[in-house]
């Protein structure tokens, strides 16, 4: 059984998928990830404060994440379409 906190970490396969999706869009990917990585780290930290994995706890974390990630530069369509299809 997977603990709820375990889902906060990406597998090697998931990381490879994300990296492949940015191939050919390295500069745009760097700008996006420079913004998104700290947002994801904050999100993970917020989620990890719920050691009992109680339902509903994540709502505030998710709203804060969604607000912050919207401020990041967008990826070009070609990269974004591949990026969002990675099975995370």
PDB file of N, CA, C and O in Angstrom:
ATOM      1  N   UNK A   1       0.843  -1.194   0.000  1.00  0.00           N
ATOM      2  CA  UNK A   1       0.000   0.000   0.000  1.00  0.00           C
ATOM      3  C   UNK A   1       0.879   1.244   0.000  1.00  0.00           C
ATOM      4  O   UNK A   1       1.837   1.333   0.768  1.00  0.00           O
ATOM      5  N   UNK A   2       0.562   2.177  -0.837  1.00  0.00           N
ATOM      6  CA  UNK A   2       1.339   3.409  -0.960  1.00  0.00           C
ATOM      7  C   UNK A   2       0.804   4.439   0.027  1.00  0.00           C
ATOM      8  O   UNK A   2      -0.397   4.703   0.072  1.00  0.00           O
ATOM      9  N   UNK A   3       1.707   5.020   0.821  1.00  0.00           N
ATOM     10  CA  UNK A   3       1.305   6.089   1.736  1.00  0.00           C
ATOM     11  C   UNK A   3       0.982   7.328   0.927  1.00  0.00           C
ATOM     12  O   UNK A   3       1.538   7.537  -0.151  1.00  0.00           O
ATOM     13  N   UNK A   4       0.088   8.145   1.442  1.00  0.00           N
ATOM     14  CA  UNK A   4      -0.320   9.322   0.657  1.00  0.00           C
ATOM     15  C   UNK A   4       0.861  10.236   0.371  1.00  0.00           C
ATOM     16  O   UNK A   4       0.904  10.860  -0.690  1.00  0.00           O
ATOM     17  N   UNK A   5       1.817  10.332   1.284  1.00  0.00           N
ATOM     18  CA  UNK A   5       2.980  11.182   1.074  1.00  0.00           C
ATOM     19  C   UNK A   5       3.902  10.674  -0.007  1.00  0.00           C
ATOM     20  O   UNK A   5       4.647  11.452  -0.603  1.00  0.00           O
ATOM     21  N   UNK A   6       3.866   9.360  -0.274  1.00  0.00           N
ATOM     22  CA  UNK A   6       4.725   8.792  -1.313  1.00  0.00           C
ATOM     23  C   UNK A   6       4.374   9.329  -2.692  1.00  0.00           C
ATOM     24  O   UNK A   6       5.226   9.347  -3.579  1.00  0.00           O
ATOM     25  N   UNK A   7       3.150   9.761  -2.885  1.00  0.00           N
ATOM     26  CA  UNK A   7       2.733  10.253  -4.194  1.00  0.00           C
ATOM     27  C   UNK A   7       3.306  11.631  -4.502  1.00  0.00           C
ATOM     28  O   UNK A   7       3.105  12.150  -5.600  1.00  0.00           O
ATOM     29  N   UNK A   8       4.019  12.232  -3.546  1.00  0.00           N
ATOM     30  CA  UNK A   8       4.620  13.546  -3.761  1.00  0.00           C
ATOM     31  C   UNK A   8       5.914  13.461  -4.556  1.00  0.00           C
ATOM     32  O   UNK A   8       6.438  14.486  -4.992  1.00  0.00           O
ATOM     33  N   UNK A   9       6.435  12.257  -4.749  1.00  0.00           N
ATOM     34  CA  UNK A   9       7.721  12.091  -5.397  1.00  0.00           C
ATOM     35  C   UNK A   9       7.544  11.452  -6.767  1.00  0.00           C
ATOM     36  O   UNK A   9       6.722  10.554  -6.953  1.00  0.00           O
ATOM     37  N   UNK A  10       8.343  11.940  -7.729  1.00  0.00           N
ATOM     38  CA  UNK A  10       8.264  11.433  -9.095  1.00  0.00           C
ATOM     39  C   UNK A  10       9.186  10.239  -9.268  1.00  0.00           C
ATOM     40  O   UNK A  10      10.298  10.214  -8.739  1.00  0.00           O
ATOM     41  N   UNK A  11       8.717   9.260 -10.006  1.00  0.00           N
ATOM     42  CA  UNK A  11       9.555   8.116 -10.343  1.00  0.00           C
ATOM     43  C   UNK A  11      10.533   8.527 -11.448  1.00  0.00           C
ATOM     44  O   UNK A  11      10.396   9.588 -12.056  1.00  0.00           O
ATOM     45  N   UNK A  12      11.510   7.670 -11.689  1.00  0.00           N
ATOM     46  CA  UNK A  12      12.460   7.938 -12.770  1.00  0.00           C
ATOM     47  C   UNK A  12      11.742   7.991 -14.111  1.00  0.00           C
ATOM     48  O   UNK A  12      12.065   8.824 -14.958  1.00  0.00           O
ATOM     49  N   UNK A  13      10.764   7.103 -14.308  1.00  0.00           N
ATOM     50  CA  UNK A  13       9.990   7.083 -15.551  1.00  0.00           C
ATOM     51  C   UNK A  13       9.217   8.395 -15.738  1.00  0.00           C
ATOM     52  O   UNK A  13       9.155   8.931 -16.845  1.00  0.00           O
ATOM     53  N   UNK A  14       8.637   8.899 -14.663  1.00  0.00           N
ATOM     54  CA  UNK A  14       7.895  10.168 -14.743  1.00  0.00           C
ATOM     55  C   UNK A  14       8.834  11.327 -15.046  1.00  0.00           C
ATOM     56  O   UNK A  14       8.503  12.200 -15.848  1.00  0.00           O
ATOM     57  N   UNK A  15       9.997  11.341 -14.414  1.00  0.00           N
ATOM     58  CA  UNK A  15      10.984  12.394 -14.687  1.00  0.00           C
ATOM     59  C   UNK A  15      11.444  12.338 -16.142  1.00  0.00           C
ATOM     60  O   UNK A  15      11.588  13.374 -16.792  1.00  0.00           O
ATOM     61  N   UNK A  16      11.677  11.121 -16.653  1.00  0.00           N
ATOM     62  CA  UNK A  16      12.094  10.966 -18.047  1.00  0.00           C
ATOM     63  C   UNK A  16      11.032  11.496 -19.001  1.00  0.00           C
ATOM     64  O   UNK A  16      11.353  12.149 -19.993  1.00  0.00           O
ATOM     65  N   UNK A  17       9.763  11.215 -18.700  1.00  0.00           N
ATOM     66  CA  UNK A  17       8.671  11.689 -19.547  1.00  0.00           C
ATOM     67  C   UNK A  17       8.664  13.221 -19.588  1.00  0.00           C
ATOM     68  O   UNK A  17       8.535  13.819 -20.657  1.00  0.00           O
ATOM     69  N   UNK A  18       8.802  13.847 -18.422  1.00  0.00           N
ATOM     70  CA  UNK A  18       8.802  15.313 -18.363  1.00  0.00           C
ATOM     71  C   UNK A  18       9.999  15.881 -19.114  1.00  0.00           C
ATOM     72  O   UNK A  18       9.864  16.857 -19.852  1.00  0.00           O
ATOM     73  N   UNK A  19      11.164  15.279 -18.930  1.00  0.00           N
ATOM     74  CA  UNK A  19      12.361  15.756 -19.635  1.00  0.00           C
ATOM     75  C   UNK A  19      12.194  15.620 -21.139  1.00  0.00           C
ATOM     76  O   UNK A  19      12.531  16.537 -21.888  1.00  0.00           O
ATOM     77  N   UNK A  20      11.673  14.478 -21.588  1.00  0.00           N
ATOM     78  CA  UNK A  20      11.456  14.264 -23.023  1.00  0.00           C
ATOM     79  C   UNK A  20      10.472  15.280 -23.597  1.00  0.00           C
ATOM     80  O   UNK A  20      10.616  15.706 -24.743  1.00  0.00           O
ATOM     81  N   UNK A  21       9.482  15.664 -22.814  1.00  0.00           N
ATOM     82  CA  UNK A  21       8.471  16.599 -23.309  1.00  0.00           C
ATOM     83  C   UNK A  21       9.051  17.985 -23.573  1.00  0.00           C
ATOM     84  O   UNK A  21       8.492  18.762 -24.347  1.00  0.00           O
ATOM     85  N   UNK A  22      10.173  18.289 -22.926  1.00  0.00           N
ATOM     86  CA  UNK A  22      10.783  19.614 -23.093  1.00  0.00           C
ATOM     87  C   UNK A  22      11.889  19.617 -24.141  1.00  0.00           C
ATOM     88  O   UNK A  22      12.492  20.658 -24.401  1.00  0.00           O
ATOM     89  N   UNK A  23      12.161  18.462 -24.744  1.00  0.00           N
ATOM     90  CA  UNK A  23      13.199  18.395 -25.771  1.00  0.00           C
ATOM     91  C   UNK A  23      12.834  19.312 -26.933  1.00  0.00           C
ATOM     92  O   UNK A  23      11.741  19.230 -27.493  1.00  0.00           O
ATOM     93  N   UNK A  24      13.769  20.178 -27.276  1.00  0.00           N
ATOM     94  CA  UNK A  24      13.531  21.159 -28.330  1.00  0.00           C
ATOM     95  C   UNK A  24      12.960  22.460 -27.804  1.00  0.00           C
ATOM     96  O   UNK A  24      12.833  23.432 -28.549  1.00  0.00           O
ATOM     97  N   UNK A  25      12.620  22.484 -26.544  1.00  0.00           N
ATOM     98  CA  UNK A  25      12.061  23.676 -25.897  1.00  0.00           C
ATOM     99  C   UNK A  25      12.848  23.978 -24.619  1.00  0.00           C
ATOM    100  O   UNK A  25      12.271  24.331 -23.591  1.00  0.00           O
ATOM    101  N   UNK A  26      14.173  23.834 -24.700  1.00  0.00           N
ATOM    102  CA  UNK A  26      15.001  23.915 -23.506  1.00  0.00           C
ATOM    103  C   UNK A  26      14.911  25.275 -22.811  1.00  0.00           C
ATOM    104  O   UNK A  26      14.770  25.331 -21.590  1.00  0.00           O
ATOM    105  N   UNK A  27      14.989  26.353 -23.558  1.00  0.00           N
ATOM    106  CA  UNK A  27      14.942  27.689 -22.941  1.00  0.00           C
ATOM    107  C   UNK A  27      13.585  27.956 -22.284  1.00  0.00           C
ATOM    108  O   UNK A  27      13.504  28.425 -21.149  1.00  0.00           O
ATOM    109  N   UNK A  28      12.530  27.646 -23.028  1.00  0.00           N
ATOM    110  CA  UNK A  28      11.181  27.844 -22.488  1.00  0.00           C
ATOM    111  C   UNK A  28      10.947  26.934 -21.274  1.00  0.00           C
ATOM    112  O   UNK A  28      10.323  27.330 -20.289  1.00  0.00           O
ATOM    113  N   UNK A  29      11.470  25.697 -21.378  1.00  0.00           N
ATOM    114  CA  UNK A  29      11.347  24.757 -20.272  1.00  0.00           C
ATOM    115  C   UNK A  29      12.081  25.239 -19.038  1.00  0.00           C
ATOM    116  O   UNK A  29      11.579  25.108 -17.921  1.00  0.00           O
ATOM    117  N   UNK A  30      13.271  25.799 -19.233  1.00  0.00           N
ATOM    118  CA  UNK A  30      14.041  26.325 -18.103  1.00  0.00           C
ATOM    119  C   UNK A  30      13.294  27.464 -17.427  1.00  0.00           C
ATOM    120  O   UNK A  30      13.222  27.512 -16.199  1.00  0.00           O
ATOM    121  N   UNK A  31      12.740  28.377 -18.209  1.00  0.00           N
ATOM    122  CA  UNK A  31      11.993  29.499 -17.619  1.00  0.00           C
ATOM    123  C   UNK A  31      10.790  28.983 -16.825  1.00  0.00           C
ATOM    124  O   UNK A  31      10.515  29.458 -15.723  1.00  0.00           O
ATOM    125  N   UNK A  32      10.082  28.016 -17.392  1.00  0.00           N
ATOM    126  CA  UNK A  32       8.924  27.449 -16.705  1.00  0.00           C
ATOM    127  C   UNK A  32       9.351  26.738 -15.417  1.00  0.00           C
ATOM    128  O   UNK A  32       8.775  26.966 -14.353  1.00  0.00           O
ATOM    129  N   UNK A  33      10.364  25.877 -15.523  1.00  0.00           N
ATOM    130  CA  UNK A  33      10.779  25.094 -14.356  1.00  0.00           C
ATOM    131  C   UNK A  33      11.417  25.956 -13.274  1.00  0.00           C
ATOM    132  O   UNK A  33      11.300  25.643 -12.089  1.00  0.00           O
ATOM    133  N   UNK A  34      12.098  27.046 -13.666  1.00  0.00           N
ATOM    134  CA  UNK A  34      12.650  27.959 -12.657  1.00  0.00           C
ATOM    135  C   UNK A  34      11.538  28.546 -11.796  1.00  0.00           C
ATOM    136  O   UNK A  34      11.748  28.847 -10.621  1.00  0.00           O
ATOM    137  N   UNK A  35      10.369  28.706 -12.376  1.00  0.00           N
ATOM    138  CA  UNK A  35       9.208  29.213 -11.641  1.00  0.00           C
ATOM    139  C   UNK A  35       8.455  28.071 -10.960  1.00  0.00           C
ATOM    140  O   UNK A  35       8.094  28.174  -9.787  1.00  0.00           O
ATOM    141  N   UNK A  36       8.220  26.984 -11.695  1.00  0.00           N
ATOM    142  CA  UNK A  36       7.352  25.906 -11.207  1.00  0.00           C
ATOM    143  C   UNK A  36       7.985  25.059 -10.108  1.00  0.00           C
ATOM    144  O   UNK A  36       7.280  24.595  -9.212  1.00  0.00           O
ATOM    145  N   UNK A  37       9.295  24.849 -10.158  1.00  0.00           N
ATOM    146  CA  UNK A  37       9.922  23.988  -9.152  1.00  0.00           C
ATOM    147  C   UNK A  37       9.738  24.504  -7.729  1.00  0.00           C
ATOM    148  O   UNK A  37       9.366  23.719  -6.857  1.00  0.00           O
ATOM    149  N   UNK A  38       9.980  25.791  -7.451  1.00  0.00           N
ATOM    150  CA  UNK A  38       9.730  26.271  -6.093  1.00  0.00           C
ATOM    151  C   UNK A  38       8.247  26.202  -5.698  1.00  0.00           C
ATOM    152  O   UNK A  38       7.918  25.974  -4.534  1.00  0.00           O
ATOM    153  N   UNK A  39       7.364  26.400  -6.676  1.00  0.00           N
ATOM    154  CA  UNK A  39       5.921  26.290  -6.411  1.00  0.00           C
ATOM    155  C   UNK A  39       5.590  24.859  -6.012  1.00  0.00           C
ATOM    156  O   UNK A  39       4.848  24.628  -5.057  1.00  0.00           O
ATOM    157  N   UNK A  40       6.149  23.891  -6.757  1.00  0.00           N
ATOM    158  CA  UNK A  40       5.919  22.481  -6.436  1.00  0.00           C
ATOM    159  C   UNK A  40       6.515  22.119  -5.083  1.00  0.00           C
ATOM    160  O   UNK A  40       5.926  21.339  -4.334  1.00  0.00           O
ATOM    161  N   UNK A  41       7.677  22.677  -4.764  1.00  0.00           N
ATOM    162  CA  UNK A  41       8.299  22.403  -3.469  1.00  0.00           C
ATOM    163  C   UNK A  41       7.410  22.916  -2.335  1.00  0.00           C
ATOM    164  O   UNK A  41       7.205  22.222  -1.339  1.00  0.00           O
ATOM    165  N   UNK A  42       6.889  24.122  -2.489  1.00  0.00           N
ATOM    166  CA  UNK A  42       5.973  24.675  -1.481  1.00  0.00           C
ATOM    167  C   UNK A  42       4.722  23.816  -1.357  1.00  0.00           C
ATOM    168  O   UNK A  42       4.235  23.577  -0.252  1.00  0.00           O
ATOM    169  N   UNK A  43       4.208  23.357  -2.479  1.00  0.00           N
ATOM    170  CA  UNK A  43       3.019  22.497  -2.487  1.00  0.00           C
ATOM    171  C   UNK A  43       3.310  21.190  -1.741  1.00  0.00           C
ATOM    172  O   UNK A  43       2.519  20.747  -0.908  1.00  0.00           O
ATOM    173  N   UNK A  44       4.442  20.590  -2.052  1.00  0.00           N
ATOM    174  CA  UNK A  44       4.832  19.361  -1.372  1.00  0.00           C
ATOM    175  C   UNK A  44       4.996  19.561   0.120  1.00  0.00           C
ATOM    176  O   UNK A  44       4.590  18.715   0.916  1.00  0.00           O
ATOM    177  N   UNK A  45       5.596  20.691   0.501  1.00  0.00           N
ATOM    178  CA  UNK A  45       5.759  20.982   1.925  1.00  0.00           C
ATOM    179  C   UNK A  45       4.404  21.135   2.608  1.00  0.00           C
ATOM    180  O   UNK A  45       4.208  20.656   3.725  1.00  0.00           O
ATOM    181  N   UNK A  46       3.480  21.796   1.942  1.00  0.00           N
ATOM    182  CA  UNK A  46       2.137  21.973   2.491  1.00  0.00           C
ATOM    183  C   UNK A  46       1.452  20.619   2.648  1.00  0.00           C
ATOM    184  O   UNK A  46       0.873  20.329   3.695  1.00  0.00           O
ATOM    185  N   UNK A  47       1.518  19.795   1.611  1.00  0.00           N
ATOM    186  CA  UNK A  47       0.877  18.482   1.655  1.00  0.00           C
ATOM    187  C   UNK A  47       1.492  17.590   2.730  1.00  0.00           C
ATOM    188  O   UNK A  47       0.794  16.798   3.362  1.00  0.00           O
ATOM    189  N   UNK A  48       2.798  17.724   2.933  1.00  0.00           N
ATOM    190  CA  UNK A  48       3.475  16.852   3.895  1.00  0.00           C
ATOM    191  C   UNK A  48       3.122  17.193   5.344  1.00  0.00           C
ATOM    192  O   UNK A  48       3.441  16.427   6.253  1.00  0.00           O
ATOM    193  N   UNK A  49       2.475  18.319   5.563  1.00  0.00           N
ATOM    194  CA  UNK A  49       2.069  18.687   6.918  1.00  0.00           C
ATOM    195  C   UNK A  49       0.812  17.937   7.349  1.00  0.00           C
ATOM    196  O   UNK A  49       0.256  18.220   8.410  1.00  0.00           O
ATOM    197  N   UNK A  50       0.365  16.993   6.542  1.00  0.00           N
ATOM    198  CA  UNK A  50      -0.821  16.193   6.830  1.00  0.00           C
ATOM    199  C   UNK A  50      -0.398  14.738   7.044  1.00  0.00           C
ATOM    200  O   UNK A  50      -0.658  13.889   6.192  1.00  0.00           O
ATOM    201  N   UNK A  51       0.249  14.444   8.170  1.00  0.00           N
ATOM    202  CA  UNK A  51       0.796  13.101   8.359  1.00  0.00           C
ATOM    203  C   UNK A  51      -0.267  12.007   8.414  1.00  0.00           C
ATOM    204  O   UNK A  51       0.039  10.850   8.126  1.00  0.00           O
ATOM    205  N   UNK A  52      -1.490  12.336   8.772  1.00  0.00           N
ATOM    206  CA  UNK A  52      -2.543  11.337   8.839  1.00  0.00           C
ATOM    207  C   UNK A  52      -3.295  11.160   7.544  1.00  0.00           C
ATOM    208  O   UNK A  52      -4.211  10.341   7.466  1.00  0.00           O
ATOM    209  N   UNK A  53      -2.921  11.925   6.508  1.00  0.00           N
ATOM    210  CA  UNK A  53      -3.550  11.842   5.186  1.00  0.00           C
ATOM    211  C   UNK A  53      -5.067  12.064   5.282  1.00  0.00           C
ATOM    212  O   UNK A  53      -5.840  11.373   4.618  1.00  0.00           O
ATOM    213  N   UNK A  54      -5.478  13.009   6.093  1.00  0.00           N
ATOM    214  CA  UNK A  54      -6.905  13.280   6.274  1.00  0.00           C
ATOM    215  C   UNK A  54      -7.496  13.919   5.017  1.00  0.00           C
ATOM    216  O   UNK A  54      -6.905  14.823   4.427  1.00  0.00           O
ATOM    217  N   UNK A  55      -8.654  13.439   4.627  1.00  0.00           N
ATOM    218  CA  UNK A  55      -9.360  13.980   3.461  1.00  0.00           C
ATOM    219  C   UNK A  55      -9.712  15.443   3.702  1.00  0.00           C
ATOM    220  O   UNK A  55     -10.045  15.829   4.823  1.00  0.00           O
ATOM    221  N   UNK A  56      -9.639  16.250   2.659  1.00  0.00           N
ATOM    222  CA  UNK A  56      -9.994  17.658   2.750  1.00  0.00           C
ATOM    223  C   UNK A  56      -8.841  18.561   3.151  1.00  0.00           C
ATOM    224  O   UNK A  56      -8.888  19.772   2.938  1.00  0.00           O
ATOM    225  N   UNK A  57      -7.814  17.972   3.725  1.00  0.00           N
ATOM    226  CA  UNK A  57      -6.662  18.755   4.188  1.00  0.00           C
ATOM    227  C   UNK A  57      -5.994  19.479   3.015  1.00  0.00           C
ATOM    228  O   UNK A  57      -5.501  20.598   3.157  1.00  0.00           O
ATOM    229  N   UNK A  58      -5.990  18.828   1.877  1.00  0.00           N
ATOM    230  CA  UNK A  58      -5.227  19.313   0.733  1.00  0.00           C
ATOM    231  C   UNK A  58      -5.875  20.474  -0.005  1.00  0.00           C
ATOM    232  O   UNK A  58      -5.230  21.089  -0.854  1.00  0.00           O
ATOM    233  N   UNK A  59      -7.115  20.790   0.289  1.00  0.00           N
ATOM    234  CA  UNK A  59      -7.820  21.821  -0.469  1.00  0.00           C
ATOM    235  C   UNK A  59      -7.095  23.155  -0.457  1.00  0.00           C
ATOM    236  O   UNK A  59      -6.889  23.751  -1.515  1.00  0.00           O
ATOM    237  N   UNK A  60      -6.700  23.641   0.728  1.00  0.00           N
ATOM    238  CA  UNK A  60      -6.000  24.927   0.815  1.00  0.00           C
ATOM    239  C   UNK A  60      -4.653  24.860   0.100  1.00  0.00           C
ATOM    240  O   UNK A  60      -4.247  25.811  -0.570  1.00  0.00           O
ATOM    241  N   UNK A  61      -3.963  23.726   0.249  1.00  0.00           N
ATOM    242  CA  UNK A  61      -2.675  23.557  -0.428  1.00  0.00           C
ATOM    243  C   UNK A  61      -2.857  23.636  -1.944  1.00  0.00           C
ATOM    244  O   UNK A  61      -2.073  24.280  -2.642  1.00  0.00           O
ATOM    245  N   UNK A  62      -3.891  22.979  -2.436  1.00  0.00           N
ATOM    246  CA  UNK A  62      -4.130  22.920  -3.876  1.00  0.00           C
ATOM    247  C   UNK A  62      -4.523  24.280  -4.429  1.00  0.00           C
ATOM    248  O   UNK A  62      -4.066  24.659  -5.507  1.00  0.00           O
ATOM    249  N   UNK A  63      -5.347  25.008  -3.726  1.00  0.00           N
ATOM    250  CA  UNK A  63      -5.734  26.345  -4.185  1.00  0.00           C
ATOM    251  C   UNK A  63      -4.509  27.260  -4.239  1.00  0.00           C
ATOM    252  O   UNK A  63      -4.335  28.001  -5.207  1.00  0.00           O
ATOM    253  N   UNK A  64      -3.667  27.215  -3.215  1.00  0.00           N
ATOM    254  CA  UNK A  64      -2.457  28.041  -3.199  1.00  0.00           C
ATOM    255  C   UNK A  64      -1.527  27.646  -4.345  1.00  0.00           C
ATOM    256  O   UNK A  64      -0.934  28.506  -4.996  1.00  0.00           O
ATOM    257  N   UNK A  65      -1.403  26.343  -4.588  1.00  0.00           N
ATOM    258  CA  UNK A  65      -0.569  25.860  -5.693  1.00  0.00           C
ATOM    259  C   UNK A  65      -1.105  26.363  -7.035  1.00  0.00           C
ATOM    260  O   UNK A  65      -0.345  26.880  -7.854  1.00  0.00           O
ATOM    261  N   UNK A  66      -2.402  26.213  -7.259  1.00  0.00           N
ATOM    262  CA  UNK A  66      -2.995  26.616  -8.536  1.00  0.00           C
ATOM    263  C   UNK A  66      -2.830  28.112  -8.774  1.00  0.00           C
ATOM    264  O   UNK A  66      -2.552  28.536  -9.896  1.00  0.00           O
ATOM    265  N   UNK A  67      -2.998  28.907  -7.733  1.00  0.00           N
ATOM    266  CA  UNK A  67      -2.808  30.357  -7.870  1.00  0.00           C
ATOM    267  C   UNK A  67      -1.363  30.687  -8.233  1.00  0.00           C
ATOM    268  O   UNK A  67      -1.111  31.528  -9.096  1.00  0.00           O
ATOM    269  N   UNK A  68      -0.413  30.021  -7.570  1.00  0.00           N
ATOM    270  CA  UNK A  68       1.001  30.312  -7.799  1.00  0.00           C
ATOM    271  C   UNK A  68       1.472  29.818  -9.163  1.00  0.00           C
ATOM    272  O   UNK A  68       2.219  30.518  -9.847  1.00  0.00           O
ATOM    273  N   UNK A  69       1.043  28.618  -9.568  1.00  0.00           N
ATOM    274  CA  UNK A  69       1.517  28.053 -10.834  1.00  0.00           C
ATOM    275  C   UNK A  69       0.983  28.847 -12.033  1.00  0.00           C
ATOM    276  O   UNK A  69       1.612  28.867 -13.090  1.00  0.00           O
ATOM    277  N   UNK A  70      -0.152  29.486 -11.875  1.00  0.00           N
ATOM    278  CA  UNK A  70      -0.697  30.314 -12.956  1.00  0.00           C
ATOM    279  C   UNK A  70       0.172  31.537 -13.237  1.00  0.00           C
ATOM    280  O   UNK A  70       0.078  32.133 -14.310  1.00  0.00           O
ATOM    281  N   UNK A  71       1.008  31.908 -12.286  1.00  0.00           N
ATOM    282  CA  UNK A  71       1.898  33.050 -12.463  1.00  0.00           C
ATOM    283  C   UNK A  71       3.162  32.676 -13.245  1.00  0.00           C
ATOM    284  O   UNK A  71       3.912  33.559 -13.662  1.00  0.00           O
ATOM    285  N   UNK A  72       3.401  31.400 -13.443  1.00  0.00           N
ATOM    286  CA  UNK A  72       4.585  30.941 -14.172  1.00  0.00           C
ATOM    287  C   UNK A  72       4.373  31.124 -15.674  1.00  0.00           C
ATOM    288  O   UNK A  72       3.243  31.084 -16.160  1.00  0.00           O
ATOM    289  N   UNK A  73       5.481  31.327 -16.407  1.00  0.00           N
ATOM    290  CA  UNK A  73       5.351  31.437 -17.866  1.00  0.00           C
ATOM    291  C   UNK A  73       4.819  30.132 -18.434  1.00  0.00           C
ATOM    292  O   UNK A  73       5.097  29.055 -17.908  1.00  0.00           O
ATOM    293  N   UNK A  74       4.057  30.236 -19.508  1.00  0.00           N
ATOM    294  CA  UNK A  74       3.494  29.043 -20.133  1.00  0.00           C
ATOM    295  C   UNK A  74       4.516  28.390 -21.049  1.00  0.00           C
ATOM    296  O   UNK A  74       5.380  29.050 -21.626  1.00  0.00           O
ATOM    297  N   UNK A  75       4.393  27.080 -21.166  1.00  0.00           N
ATOM    298  CA  UNK A  75       5.200  26.346 -22.132  1.00  0.00           C
ATOM    299  C   UNK A  75       4.567  26.496 -23.512  1.00  0.00           C
ATOM    300  O   UNK A  75       3.354  26.676 -23.616  1.00  0.00           O
ATOM    301  N   UNK A  76       5.374  26.423 -24.577  1.00  0.00           N
ATOM    302  CA  UNK A  76       4.804  26.424 -25.922  1.00  0.00           C
ATOM    303  C   UNK A  76       3.878  25.209 -26.080  1.00  0.00           C
ATOM    304  O   UNK A  76       4.046  24.200 -25.397  1.00  0.00           O
ATOM    305  N   UNK A  77       2.906  25.319 -26.984  1.00  0.00           N
ATOM    306  CA  UNK A  77       1.918  24.253 -27.172  1.00  0.00           C
ATOM    307  C   UNK A  77       2.547  22.881 -27.355  1.00  0.00           C
ATOM    308  O   UNK A  77       2.097  21.912 -26.744  1.00  0.00           O
ATOM    309  N   UNK A  78       3.578  22.780 -28.185  1.00  0.00           N
ATOM    310  CA  UNK A  78       4.200  21.489 -28.450  1.00  0.00           C
ATOM    311  C   UNK A  78       4.746  20.834 -27.194  1.00  0.00           C
ATOM    312  O   UNK A  78       4.612  19.623 -27.015  1.00  0.00           O
ATOM    313  N   UNK A  79       5.352  21.614 -26.332  1.00  0.00           N
ATOM    314  CA  UNK A  79       5.898  21.081 -25.081  1.00  0.00           C
ATOM    315  C   UNK A  79       4.780  20.856 -24.067  1.00  0.00           C
ATOM    316  O   UNK A  79       4.768  19.833 -23.381  1.00  0.00           O
ATOM    317  N   UNK A  80       3.855  21.784 -23.965  1.00  0.00           N
ATOM    318  CA  UNK A  80       2.778  21.688 -22.971  1.00  0.00           C
ATOM    319  C   UNK A  80       1.925  20.444 -23.207  1.00  0.00           C
ATOM    320  O   UNK A  80       1.574  19.744 -22.258  1.00  0.00           O
ATOM    321  N   UNK A  81       1.590  20.165 -24.470  1.00  0.00           N
ATOM    322  CA  UNK A  81       0.766  19.005 -24.774  1.00  0.00           C
ATOM    323  C   UNK A  81       1.454  17.717 -24.341  1.00  0.00           C
ATOM    324  O   UNK A  81       0.810  16.828 -23.785  1.00  0.00           O
ATOM    325  N   UNK A  82       2.753  17.609 -24.591  1.00  0.00           N
ATOM    326  CA  UNK A  82       3.491  16.417 -24.175  1.00  0.00           C
ATOM    327  C   UNK A  82       3.643  16.380 -22.656  1.00  0.00           C
ATOM    328  O   UNK A  82       3.509  15.323 -22.040  1.00  0.00           O
ATOM    329  N   UNK A  83       3.920  17.526 -22.060  1.00  0.00           N
ATOM    330  CA  UNK A  83       4.163  17.640 -20.619  1.00  0.00           C
ATOM    331  C   UNK A  83       2.945  17.179 -19.831  1.00  0.00           C
ATOM    332  O   UNK A  83       3.078  16.432 -18.861  1.00  0.00           O
ATOM    333  N   UNK A  84       1.767  17.616 -20.240  1.00  0.00           N
ATOM    334  CA  UNK A  84       0.558  17.285 -19.472  1.00  0.00           C
ATOM    335  C   UNK A  84       0.098  15.848 -19.687  1.00  0.00           C
ATOM    336  O   UNK A  84      -0.714  15.338 -18.916  1.00  0.00           O
ATOM    337  N   UNK A  85       0.613  15.183 -20.734  1.00  0.00           N
ATOM    338  CA  UNK A  85       0.217  13.781 -20.942  1.00  0.00           C
ATOM    339  C   UNK A  85       1.086  12.810 -20.156  1.00  0.00           C
ATOM    340  O   UNK A  85       0.798  11.614 -20.136  1.00  0.00           O
ATOM    341  N   UNK A  86       2.140  13.292 -19.508  1.00  0.00           N
ATOM    342  CA  UNK A  86       2.958  12.408 -18.682  1.00  0.00           C
ATOM    343  C   UNK A  86       2.076  11.891 -17.538  1.00  0.00           C
ATOM    344  O   UNK A  86       1.358  12.657 -16.895  1.00  0.00           O
ATOM    345  N   UNK A  87       2.145  10.602 -17.305  1.00  0.00           N
ATOM    346  CA  UNK A  87       1.292   9.940 -16.325  1.00  0.00           C
ATOM    347  C   UNK A  87       1.878  10.134 -14.926  1.00  0.00           C
ATOM    348  O   UNK A  87       2.664   9.316 -14.448  1.00  0.00           O
ATOM    349  N   UNK A  88       1.481  11.231 -14.282  1.00  0.00           N
ATOM    350  CA  UNK A  88       2.006  11.540 -12.948  1.00  0.00           C
ATOM    351  C   UNK A  88       1.024  11.181 -11.877  1.00  0.00           C
ATOM    352  O   UNK A  88       1.303  11.374 -10.693  1.00  0.00           O
TER     353      UNK A  88
END
